[in-house]
Amino acid sequence: MPVQLKPEDFKDISLLELLAKQVVEGFITGLHKSPFHGFSVEFAEHRTYNSGESTRHIDWKMYGKTERLYTKRYEEETNLRCQIVIDASSSMYFPEHGLNKITFSIQCAAALIELLRRQRDAVGLTIFSDGIDVHTPAKSTNMHKKLLYSELEELMIKYSPEDKSRTSTVEALHHVADNIHRRSLVIIFSDMFDSRVGKEKEIFSALQHLRHNMHEVILFHVTEKETEEDFDFENRPYRFIDMESGEEVKIHPSEVRETYVNSMNAYRKELKLRCRQYRIDLVEADIKEGFRQVLLPYMVKRVKMK
């Protein structure tokens, strides 16, 4: 059922939060009509009563309606702790026109925050580029949720083409691993393009650090598949500009397509292999394929962690 908002509600809700609510409502409706309808996405008010627990918090009105015992849930109760990590380096602002990787990641993160809110789960946010730009601990309060939406909206509008933020994925992931002191689900949005050549092994080591600290990890490998992976450009000369270094090269795509695609495939294969080795859930997230490719893997992971 769509979110029902009164006019006065809009003064307390951001456009990003409104989008998140609409996305989640659509996703939940889709789940109910799909083979995944058994997933529970409404944890906010009650949980099943377990034999032997105190009867003090049983919702007897709910029992009268359903003939099943449920206990009331409270704001401080938390099922899960989740840290959302977003790569905000310059390469994430590709393509320059239309929906880009950073906007897609921000919108997906906002939808996840809404899902986590409904489940009374705690969520924190880490944003990095050439350093740690934002790091908030996981909390489950409504005030904290408002803060996260504010940080995401600021991230969406602050970039300008003159900014050249390199990627420091290795340091960022080690920072997250060192600063989350309770077992959590870590959700990463990144194109995994570290600006420094030869950093692949160090990136894999940083991912392993998260798992060594007993965190569950979902890595959303965010790409614009048509151009970044398939190198599908028109048959004419192009001027390619590195969004992080500003370095330029003029080439005809047909001259380098085979070499480029082979190189990308080899890197993706290695990334999949390492993630499988470290028991990290790797999800290829094409920005043109919508939100379901992000929300469904999250739900699957959450069900497994219950």
MILONU-912105 format. One record per residue: x, y, z of N, C-alpha, C, CB in turn. Coordinates in steps of 0.02 Angstrom, whole numbers, padded with zeros to 5 digits, always signed. Glycine has a CB too. Layout:
N
XYZXYZXYZXYZ;...
//
This chain:
306
+00042-00060+00000+00000+00000+00000+00044+00062+00000-00048+00000+00061;+00031+00112-00042+00074+00171-00046+00077+00209+00020+00049+00217-00100;+00132+00246+00030+00139+00286+00090+00087+00341+00089+00211+00316+00096;+00049+00349+00144-00002+00401+00148+00027+00460+00187-00066+00373+00183;+00037+00516+00152+00066+00576+00184+00017+00633+00181+00132+00595+00150;+00012+00669+00237-00028+00730+00239+00015+00789+00219-00059+00740+00309;-00014+00844+00195+00026+00902+00175+00075+00925+00228-00018+00958+00156;+00052+00925+00293+00096+00949+00346+00156+00904+00358+00056+00955+00410;+00153+00842+00333+00208+00796+00343+00270+00816+00303+00188+00726+00324;+00260+00852+00248+00316+00866+00203+00368+00913+00235+00290+00897+00139;+00348+00951+00285+00396+00996+00316+00449+00958+00356+00360+01045+00362;+00433+00896+00374+00479+00856+00415+00512+00799+00375+00442+00827+00474;+00504+00799+00310+00530+00743+00271+00568+00770+00210+00474+00695+00249;+00626+00743+00197+00666+00765+00140+00643+00728+00077+00741+00753+00152;+00662+00756+00020+00645+00723-00044+00677+00655-00049+00666+00767-00104;+00738+00649-00022+00773+00585-00024+00737+00534+00020+00846+00593-00001;+00714+00555+00077+00678+00510+00122+00612+00490+00090+00665+00543+00190;+00578+00536+00057+00515+00521+00023+00527+00470-00032+00483+00585-00006;+00580+00480-00071+00597+00431-00123+00610+00362-00092+00659+00455-00162;+00647+00361-00036+00662+00298-00004+00599+00262+00018+00707+00310+00057;+00551+00299+00046+00488+00268+00067+00450+00239+00008+00445+00320+00104;+00449+00275-00047+00414+00252-00107+00447+00189-00136+00410+00306-00159;+00514+00190-00138+00551+00133-00164+00538+00071-00121+00627+00148-00166;+00541+00079-00055+00531+00022-00010+00460-00004-00014+00547+00043+00062;+00411+00041-00019+00341+00018-00025+00332-00022-00089+00293+00078-00025;+00361+00002-00144+00357-00035-00207+00392-00102-00203+00386+00005-00263;+00449-00103-00169+00487-00166-00162+00448-00216-00120+00555-00152-00129;+00418-00193-00065+00380-00238-00022+00320-00266-00060+00357-00202+00042;+00285-00222-00097+00228-00245-00137+00250-00298-00187+00196-00186-00174;+00308-00288-00218+00334-00337-00265+00351-00402-00232+00395-00309-00299;+00378-00400-00171+00394-00461-00135+00332-00502-00121+00430-00445-00069;+00279-00469-00103+00217-00504-00087+00186-00538-00148+00166-00455-00057;+00206-00515-00208+00179-00544-00268+00228-00593-00301+00160-00490-00317;+00283-00607-00267+00336-00647-00296+00349-00710-00254+00401-00606-00303;+00393-00754-00278+00411-00813-00237+00444-00795-00170+00458-00858-00276;+00462-00731-00162+00495-00711-00100+00446-00681-00050+00549-00661-00115;+00381-00693-00060+00331-00662-00017+00337-00683+00056+00262-00678-00043;+00374-00736+00069+00381-00758+00139+00428-00716+00180+00405-00828+00140;+00468-00671+00147+00513-00629+00184+00473-00581+00228+00559-00590+00137;+00493-00574+00290+00460-00527+00334+00497-00461+00331+00458-00553+00406;+00461-00408+00313+00492-00342+00308+00459-00292+00355+00488-00316+00236;+00417-00315+00399+00384-00271+00447+00398-00295+00518+00307-00268+00434;+00456-00276+00544+00476-00297+00611+00462-00243+00663+00549-00315+00612;+00433-00187+00642+00436-00127+00683+00400-00132+00750+00407-00071+00644;+00344-00165+00754+00303-00159+00814+00303-00221+00858+00235-00143+00795;+00310-00281+00830+00302-00342+00869+00353-00395+00851+00232-00370+00860;+00363-00442+00896+00400-00502+00880+00363-00561+00912+00474-00498+00904;+00374-00620+00886+00339-00680+00911+00359-00694+00984+00355-00741+00867;+00310-00709+01024+00323-00726+01095+00355-00795+01099+00257-00724+01136;+00409-00800+01138+00444-00863+01149+00425-00892+01217+00520-00854+01143;+00409-00955+01218+00389-00989+01280+00442-00979+01334+00376-01064+01268;+00419-00961+01394+00465-00950+01450+00481-00877+01462+00529-00987+01438;+00467-00834+01414+00478-00762+01423+00426-00733+01470+00478-00726+01355;+00441-00675+01497+00392-00639+01537+00332-00622+01494+00423-00575+01568;+00273-00627+01524+00211-00611+01488+00193-00537+01493+00152-00654+01514;+00237-00499+01526+00222-00428+01540+00211-00387+01477+00278-00398+01580;+00247-00404+01422+00244-00363+01362+00202-00394+01306+00313-00349+01336;+00164-00446+01322+00121-00476+01271+00067-00427+01249+00089-00543+01297;+00057-00422+01184+00004-00379+01157-00060-00421+01153+00024-00350+01086;-00104-00412+01203-00163-00453+01206-00215-00434+01153-00194-00448+01276;-00214-00371+01131-00258-00351+01077-00240-00388+01013-00255-00274+01066;-00175-00394+01000-00152-00430+00941-00172-00504+00947-00076-00423+00933;-00168-00531+01008-00188-00600+01018-00263-00609+01003-00173-00622+01091;-00303-00560+01022-00374-00564+01008-00390-00565+00934-00409-00507+01041;-00347-00531+00894-00358-00528+00822-00330-00589+00786-00328-00465+00794;-00274-00615+00810-00238-00667+00773-00236-00734+00807-00168-00644+00759;-00252-00734+00873-00245-00794+00914-00173-00820+00915-00291-00849+00888;-00126-00774+00906-00055-00789+00912-00023-00739+00960-00019-00788+00842;+00027-00762+00997+00058-00720+01049+00116-00680+01019+00082-00763+01108;+00113-00614+01028+00166-00569+01007+00184-00524+01066+00146-00526+00945;+00247-00506+01072+00268-00457+01122+00282-00391+01088+00330-00482+01160;+00271-00337+01123+00282-00270+01096+00356-00256+01090+00247-00216+01139;+00374-00222+01037+00444-00203+01026+00455-00132+01048+00463-00212+00952;+00515-00116+01068+00530-00049+01092+00588-00019+01053+00547-00049+01166;+00592+00048+01053+00639+00084+01010+00711+00061+01021+00634+00159+01024;+00728+00045+01084+00798+00027+01097+00816-00043+01076+00813+00036+01170;+00766-00084+01060+00780-00152+01038+00809-00152+00968+00717-00196+01041;+00862-00188+00958+00896-00189+00893+00909-00261+00871+00961-00148+00895;+00888-00278+00811+00902-00344+00785+00971-00348+00753+00848-00363+00734;+00990-00295+00722+01049-00297+00678+01084-00229+00681+01029-00314+00605;+01149-00231+00674+01188-00170+00667+01217-00170+00596+01245-00164+00721;+01208-00115+00561+01228-00111+00491+01268-00047+00479+01167-00113+00444;+01324-00053+00445+01364+00005+00425+01364+00009+00349+01438-00001+00453;+01336+00064+00323+01334+00076+00251+01396+00117+00232+01269+00112+00229;+01434+00092+00184+01497+00124+00164+01492+00144+00091+01558+00076+00176;+01503+00209+00077+01496+00235+00009+01562+00265-00015+01439+00287+00005;+01584+00242-00072+01642+00270-00107+01620+00334-00142+01673+00219-00158;+01648+00391-00122+01629+00456-00151+01685+00488-00191+01607+00504-00097;+01731+00447-00216+01785+00474-00258+01758+00496-00325+01841+00421-00267;+01798+00532-00363+01774+00564-00425+01748+00513-00476+01829+00604-00456;+01777+00454-00477+01756+00405-00528+01683+00383-00516+01801+00344-00526;+01657+00393-00455+01588+00374-00441+01538+00424-00470+01578+00368-00366;+01563+00480-00495+01518+00530-00524+01512+00522-00600+01543+00601-00508;+01531+00464-00624+01521+00446-00695+01455+00409-00701+01581+00402-00721;+01418+00420-00756+01427+00469-00810+01413+00541-00786+01382+00452-00869;+01438+00588-00824+01430+00658-00804+01359+00683-00816+01479+00701-00842;+01322+00649-00859+01253+00670-00875+01205+00613-00858+01246+00691-00949;+01147+00632-00829+01098+00581-00810+01117+00548-00744+01091+00528-00864;+01088+00490-00731+01101+00454-00669+01173+00429-00668+01052+00395-00661;+01209+00447-00616+01278+00423-00610+01284+00374-00552+01327+00482-00600;+01344+00348-00542+01354+00295-00493+01344+00320-00421+01424+00266-00500;+01365+00382-00407+01358+00406-00338+01285+00418-00321+01398+00470-00328;+01246+00445-00368+01175+00457-00355+01138+00391-00345+01143+00498-00412;+01154+00342-00388+01124+00276-00380+01140+00247-00312+01150+00229-00435;+01203+00252-00290+01224+00225-00226+01189+00260-00168+01300+00231-00217;+01183+00327-00173+01149+00366-00121+01076+00346-00116+01154+00441-00136;+01042+00339-00173+00972+00320-00172+00962+00249-00144+00942+00324-00242;+01006+00204-00162+01003+00136-00134+01015+00137-00059+01054+00089-00169;+01064+00176-00037+01079+00181+00034+01018+00209+00072+01141+00226+00046;+00985+00259+00043+00926+00289+00075+00871+00237+00082+00901+00349+00034;+00861+00196+00030+00810+00144+00033+00827+00092+00087+00802+00110-00035;+00891+00074+00092+00912+00027+00144+00901+00056+00213+00986+00008+00134;+00914+00120+00222+00902+00152+00287+00828+00147+00305+00925+00226+00286;+00784+00157+00256+00713+00151+00269+00694+00079+00289+00672+00172+00207;+00721+00030+00254+00709-00039+00273+00734-00054+00344+00742-00087+00223;+00793-00031+00358+00822-00041+00425+00780-00007+00478+00895-00015+00427;+00754+00053+00463+00712+00089+00510+00649+00048+00527+00692+00157+00483;+00619+00019+00475+00558-00020+00485+00571-00081+00529+00528-00042+00418;+00632-00105+00527+00650-00165+00565+00681-00148+00632+00697-00208+00525;+00683-00083+00649+00713-00060+00711+00786-00081+00717+00674-00085+00770;+00820-00084+00661+00890-00101+00661+00932-00037+00666+00909-00141+00598;+00992-00044+00691+01038+00013+00696+01079+00019+00632+01085+00005+00758;+01089+00081+00609+01126+00092+00548+01174+00150+00556+01078+00104+00488;+01234+00141+00529+01284+00195+00528+01305+00208+00456+01345+00177+00571;+01341+00261+00446+01361+00282+00378+01434+00302+00377+01316+00340+00353;+01469+00276+00327+01539+00296+00314+01544+00318+00241+01589+00238+00330;+01571+00377+00229+01582+00403+00162+01657+00417+00155+01539+00467+00147;+01687+00392+00100+01759+00402+00091+01775+00422+00019+01798+00339+00111;+01830+00456+00011+01859+00470-00055+01934+00461-00048+01841+00544-00081;+01972+00516-00042+02044+00509-00028+02057+00506+00047+02083+00567-00059;+02004+00506+00085+02006+00498+00158+01936+00484+00183+02036+00562+00192;+01928+00481+00248+01862+00470+00277+01827+00538+00283+01866+00435+00346;+01773+00547+00245+01736+00610+00245+01683+00611+00299+01705+00623+00177;+01649+00555+00310+01597+00549+00360+01602+00480+00392+01526+00560+00328;+01595+00478+00457+01589+00413+00491+01544+00421+00551+01659+00385+00512;+01486+00390+00549+01440+00392+00606+01430+00321+00632+01372+00424+00585;+01428+00312+00697+01415+00246+00725+01343+00225+00712+01429+00244+00801;+01329+00161+00717+01262+00135+00704+01215+00151+00762+01264+00059+00692;+01158+00181+00746+01106+00195+00795+01039+00182+00763+01110+00269+00820;+00986+00177+00804+00920+00161+00777+00868+00215+00790+00897+00096+00807;+00888+00273+00814+00840+00325+00829+00818+00362+00766+00870+00375+00880;+00759+00392+00769+00735+00431+00712+00778+00493+00700+00662+00453+00724;+00804+00524+00753+00847+00582+00745+00911+00563+00707+00865+00611+00814;+00937+00504+00722+00998+00481+00687+00982+00468+00613+01026+00417+00721;+00924+00439+00600+00904+00426+00531+00901+00492+00492+00836+00390+00528;+00874+00545+00522+00871+00610+00490+00941+00636+00474+00834+00661+00535;+00987+00625+00520+01057+00645+00509+01086+00610+00449+01099+00631+00572;+01073+00544+00442+01100+00506+00386+01073+00531+00320+01085+00432+00395;+01008+00545+00317+00979+00573+00256+01010+00640+00239+00903+00580+00262;+01023+00680+00290+01054+00746+00279+01124+00738+00250+01057+00785+00345;+01163+00691+00277+01231+00679+00251+01228+00654+00178+01268+00627+00295;+01180+00611+00162+01174+00585+00095+01154+00641+00046+01123+00528+00092;+01109+00684+00066+01088+00738+00022+01144+00787+00010+01027+00775+00052;+01184+00801+00062+01241+00845+00053+01292+00815+00005+01274+00860+00121;+01302+00750+00011+01349+00716-00035+01325+00722-00107+01356+00642-00015;+01260+00719-00118+01233+00719-00186+01242+00786-00220+01160+00701-00184;+01247+00841-00182+01249+00907-00213+01317+00941-00209+01198+00951-00181;+01364+00913-00170+01425+00952-00157+01478+00946-00211+01454+00930-00092;+01473+00896-00255+01526+00884-00304+01524+00934-00361+01521+00813-00332;+01582+00955-00384+01587+00996-00445+01639+00964-00490+01604+01070-00428;+01634+00974-00557+01681+00942-00604+01754+00960-00590+01664+00962-00674;+01766+01017-00556+01835+01037-00542+01866+00996-00486+01837+01111-00523;+01824+00965-00445+01849+00923-00390+01880+00859-00419+01792+00906-00340;+01937+00841-00393+01969+00779-00415+01986+00739-00352+02033+00793-00458;+01940+00697-00330+01950+00657-00270+01973+00587-00289+01885+00654-00228;+02032+00571-00269+02057+00503-00283+02026+00454-00234+02134+00502-00278;+02033+00390-00251+02004+00338-00209+02056+00310-00161+01976+00281-00253;+02036+00304-00099+02079+00273-00049+02040+00216-00016+02103+00325+00005;+02021+00168-00057+01979+00113-00035+02012+00073+00021+01963+00066-00093;+02076+00059+00014+02112+00018+00063+02108+00048+00132+02185+00009+00042;+02128+00112+00139+02127+00145+00204+02057+00150+00232+02158+00214+00199;+02008+00163+00188+01938+00170+00211+01912+00105+00241+01893+00193+00153;+01925+00049+00207+01899-00015+00231+01934-00036+00296+01908-00069+00178;+01999-00022+00301+02034-00036+00364+02005+00007+00421+02110-00024+00357;+01990+00070+00405+01961+00115+00455+01894+00088+00480+01951+00186+00425;+01852+00066+00434+01787+00037+00453+01797-00024+00497+01746+00019+00390;+01842-00068+00477+01855-00129+00515+01880-00113+00586+01906-00173+00479;+01921-00061+00592+01950-00044+00657+01902-00006+00702+02012-00003+00647;+01850+00025+00672+01807+00070+00711+01737+00044+00722+01804+00136+00678;+01721-00016+00699+01658-00048+00716+01674-00102+00767+01621-00078+00653;+01652-00091+00828+01674-00134+00883+01624-00189+00900+01686-00093+00944;+01568-00191+00866+01520-00246+00876+01505-00277+00808+01455-00221+00910;+01493-00341+00809+01481-00376+00746+01424-00344+00707+01464-00450+00760;+01437-00329+00643+01389-00292+00603+01385-00320+00533+01408-00218+00601;+01334-00298+00497+01330-00308+00425+01358-00245+00392+01257-00322+00402;+01411-00253+00353+01442-00197+00318+01422-00199+00245+01521-00198+00326;+01389-00146+00222+01366-00142+00153+01406-00089+00117+01289-00126+00149;+01442-00109+00065+01488-00065+00030+01462-00050-00040+01559-00095+00026;+01460+00015-00058+01446+00036-00126+01509+00067-00155+01385+00087-00128;+01537+00035-00206+01599+00060-00236+01608+00032-00306+01661+00041-00192;+01641+00071-00349+01658+00044-00415+01724+00006-00412+01663+00101-00467;+01756+00007-00354+01818-00031-00341+01874-00010-00389+01805-00106-00348;+01874+00054-00408+01927+00081-00450+01974+00121-00405+01899+00126-00507;+02021+00089-00373+02070+00126-00334+02116+00163-00382+02110+00079-00287;+02129+00226-00366+02167+00269-00413+02241+00250-00417+02161+00340-00392;+02264+00208-00371+02335+00191-00372+02345+00121-00402+02365+00193-00301;+02387+00118-00451+02399+00056-00487+02432+00005-00440+02444+00068-00549;+02411-00058-00446+02442-00111-00407+02415-00118-00337+02514-00100-00404;+02357-00088-00323+02329-00090-00256+02280-00148-00246+02293-00025-00241;+02272-00191-00298+02221-00243-00294+02230-00288-00233+02222-00285-00357;+02292-00311-00222+02304-00357-00166+02289-00323-00099+02377-00381-00167;+02304-00258-00094+02291-00223-00031+02216-00214-00020+02326-00154-00032;+02178-00204-00075+02105-00199-00069+02077-00265-00043+02073-00181-00138;+02100-00320-00072+02076-00385-00050+02094-00398+00024+02105-00442-00094;+02154-00374+00044+02174-00381+00113+02129-00341+00160+02247-00359+00122;+02108-00282+00138+02063-00240+00178+01994-00273+00184+02056-00170+00146;+01970-00304+00130+01906-00340+00134+01912-00399+00182+01886-00365+00063;+01969-00432+00180+01980-00488+00226+01981-00464+00299+02046-00523+00208;+02006-00404+00310+02009-00375+00377+01938-00370+00406+02042-00306+00375;+01890-00350+00366+01820-00345+00388+01794-00414+00410+01775-00317+00333;+01809-00464+00370+01786-00532+00387+01823-00559+00448+01795-00579+00327;+01887-00543+00454+01927-00566+00511+01897-00540+00576+02000-00543+00505;+01867-00479+00573+01835-00449+00632+01763-00473+00641+01837-00373+00627;+01745-00526+00604+01680-00560+00612+01620-00521+00584+01669-00574+00684;+01633-00471+00541+01578-00435+00510+01554-00473+00448+01599-00363+00492;+01489-00472+00436+01462-00495+00373+01467-00438+00322+01388-00520+00381;+01481-00455+00259+01495-00402+00210+01456-00415+00145+01570-00398+00195;+01423-00362+00121+01396-00363+00053+01431-00307+00014+01318-00353+00053;+01464-00325-00040+01497-00276-00083+01456-00267-00147+01569-00299-00100;+01427-00207-00154+01392-00190-00216+01442-00157-00263+01331-00144-00202;+01461-00194-00315+01509-00169-00364+01470-00127-00414+01548-00228-00400;+01471-00061-00404+01428-00014-00442+01462+00005-00507+01413+00049-00399;+01428-00007-00563+01456+00010-00628+01402+00036-00675+01490-00052-00659;+01425+00070-00727+01383+00085-00785+01405+00034-00837+01390+00161-00810;+01373-00024-00837+01398-00083-00871+01411-00071-00945+01349-00139-00863;+01367-00036-00978+01372-00029-01051+01438+00002-01072+01315+00014-01077;+01461+00052-01036+01523+00085-01055+01583+00060-01015+01516+00160-01046;+01575+00051-00950+01633+00034-00908+01654-00038-00914+01618+00050-00837;+01608-00083-00928+01627-00153-00934+01627-00177-01006+01579-00195-00893;+01576-00159-01044+01572-00181-01114+01608-00135-01162+01499-00188-01134;+01626-00075-01138+01660-00024-01179+01622-00012-01245+01733-00046-01194;+01557-00004-01237+01513+00003-01295+01505+00077-01313+01443-00028-01280;+01549+00100-01358+01547+00169-01382+01537+00170-01458+01612+00206-01364;+01512+00226-01482+01503+00233-01555+01570+00228-01590+01468+00299-01571;+01566+00211-01654+01627+00200-01694+01655+00267-01718+01612+00154-01754;+01686+00304-01673+01717+00369-01688+01770+00384-01635+01664+00426-01692;+01815+00429-01648+01866+00446-01598+01836+00480-01537+01919+00493-01630;+01865+00466-01478+01843+00496-01415+01903+00525-01378+01805+00444-01372;+01888+00572-01334+01938+00597-01286+01916+00573-01217+01944+00677-01289;+01954+00527-01189+01938+00499-01124+01977+00536-01069+01953+00422-01122;+01942+00554-01015+01973+00592-00961+01966+00553-00896+01941+00662-00955;+02021+00541-00862+02020+00509-00796+01989+00558-00747+02092+00487-00773;+01932+00539-00717+01895+00584-00673+01931+00597-00608+01826+00556-00659;+01980+00556-00591+02016+00567-00528+02082+00604-00537+02029+00500-00494;+02117+00590-00592+02182+00623-00604+02178+00680-00655+02232+00572-00626;+02126+00679-00697+02121+00729-00750+02161+00712-00812+02143+00796-00725;+02196+00656-00811+02236+00635-00868+02192+00620-00928+02278+00572-00850;+02214+00642-00987+02174+00634-01048+02209+00590-01099+02158+00702-01079;+02169+00554-01138+02196+00514-01193+02145+00514-01250+02212+00442-01170;+02169+00523-01311+02126+00523-01370+02136+00457-01408+02141+00584-01416;+02083+00418-01414+02087+00353-01447+02023+00338-01483+02104+00298-01396;+02027+00288-01527+01967+00261-01559+01949+00198-01520+01980+00245-01637;+01888+00193-01493+01869+00135-01451+01884+00067-01481+01796+00139-01435;+01876+00060-01546+01888-00005-01578+01960-00028-01572+01868-00002-01651;+02006+00020-01562+02077+00003-01558+02095-00030-01492+02119+00064-01569;+02057-00016-01440+02075-00041-01373+02020-00083-01341+02091+00017-01328;+01963-00090-01375+01905-00123-01343+01922-00193-01319+01847-00126-01392;+01953-00234-01361+01966-00303-01343+02013-00307-01282+01997-00341-01402;+02066-00267-01284+02114-00267-01228+02080-00243-01164+02174-00223-01245;+02041-00190-01170+02007-00161-01112+01958-00211-01082+01970-00096-01132;+01915-00241-01123+01864-00288-01099+01897-00348-01067+01818-00310-01156;+01951-00374-01097+01986-00431-01068+02015-00413-00999+02042-00454-01114;+02043-00353-00994+02071-00330-00931+02018-00324-00877+02108-00264-00940;+01961-00295-00895+01906-00286-00848+01878-00354-00826+01850-00244-00879;+01871-00400-00873+01846-00467-00856+01893-00503-00809+01836-00508-00920;+01958-00495-00820+02007-00527-00776+02003-00499-00705+02078-00518-00804;+01994-00433-00700+01989-00402-00634+01925-00424-00599+01991-00325-00639;+01870-00425-00635+01806-00447-00606+01809-00520-00583+01748-00437-00656;+01843-00561-00623+01851-00632-00605+01890-00638-00540+01885-00670-00661;+01944-00599-00534+01985-00600-00473+01945-00575-00414+02049-00558-00483;+01905-00522-00425+01864-00495-00371+01814-00547-00346+01828-00431-00394;+01782-00581-00393+01733-00633-00374+01767-00690-00336+01698-00661-00437;+01826-00709-00360+01863-00763-00328+01881-00746-00256+01926-00780-00367;+01907-00685-00246+01927-00664-00179+01866-00658-00133+01964-00597-00182;+01812-00630-00158+01752-00623-00116+01725-00692-00096+01698-00583-00154;+01727-00738-00143+01705-00806-00127+01751-00837-00074+01703-00851-00191;+01815-00824-00081+01865-00851-00034+01853-00824+00036+01936-00834-00058;+01835-00758+00041+01826-00727+00107+01753-00730+00131+01849-00655+00104;+01710-00764+00092+01639-00769+00108+01606-00700+00112+01630-00806+00174;+01621-00660+00061+01590-00594+00053+01540-00599-00004+01644-00539+00039;+01480-00571+00007+01429-00572-00045+01445-00516-00095+01358-00563-00015;+01463-00535-00156+01477-00486-00209+01417-00481-00254+01541-00506-00250;+01392-00420-00264+01334-00409-00308+01353-00357-00361+01273-00385-00267;+01348-00377-00424+01359-00330-00479+01298-00285-00484+01373-00368-00546;+01307-00220-00475+01252-00173-00474+01259-00123-00532+01248-00135-00406;+01223-00136-00586+01222-00092-00644+01173-00035-00630+01202-00131-00709;+01195+00026-00636+01153+00083-00616+01090+00089-00658+01193+00147-00621;+01087+00054-00714+01027+00057-00757+00976+00003-00740+01048+00050-00829;+00990-00038-00690+00948-00096-00676+00903-00088-00614+00990-00156-00667;+00901-00029-00584+00852-00016-00531+00873-00040-00462+00789-00048-00549;+00826-00033-00414+00841-00044-00343+00835-00116-00321+00795-00002-00302;+00795-00156-00355+00783-00225-00332+00848-00265-00327+00735-00259-00380;+00895-00252-00373+00959-00289-00373+00999-00275-00310+00999-00271-00434;+00982-00221-00273+01015-00205-00210+00973-00227-00150+01029-00130-00206;+00909-00213-00151+00867-00227-00092+00857-00302-00081+00800-00193-00101;+00850-00340-00135+00838-00412-00127+00899-00448-00096+00821-00443-00194;+00961-00436-00120+01018-00468-00087+01023-00449-00013+01082-00450-00123;+01006-00386+00003+01007-00366+00074+00957-00408+00113+00991-00291+00081;+00896-00416+00087+00846-00455+00123+00867-00527+00132+00779-00451+00086;+00896-00556+00079+00920-00625+00084+00973-00631+00139+00949-00649+00017;+01020-00584+00140+01073-00585+00191+01043-00576+00260+01125-00529+00178;+00995-00532+00268+00966-00520+00334+00930-00581+00360+00919-00460+00331;+00893-00614+00316+00858-00675+00337+00908-00728+00361+00815-00703+00278;+00965-00734+00326+01016-00783+00345+01047-00766+00412+01070-00787+00292;+01049-00701+00429+01081-00680+00491+01035-00682+00552+01109-00610+00483;+00971-00694+00541+00923-00695+00597+00938-00753+00644+00850-00699+00570;
//
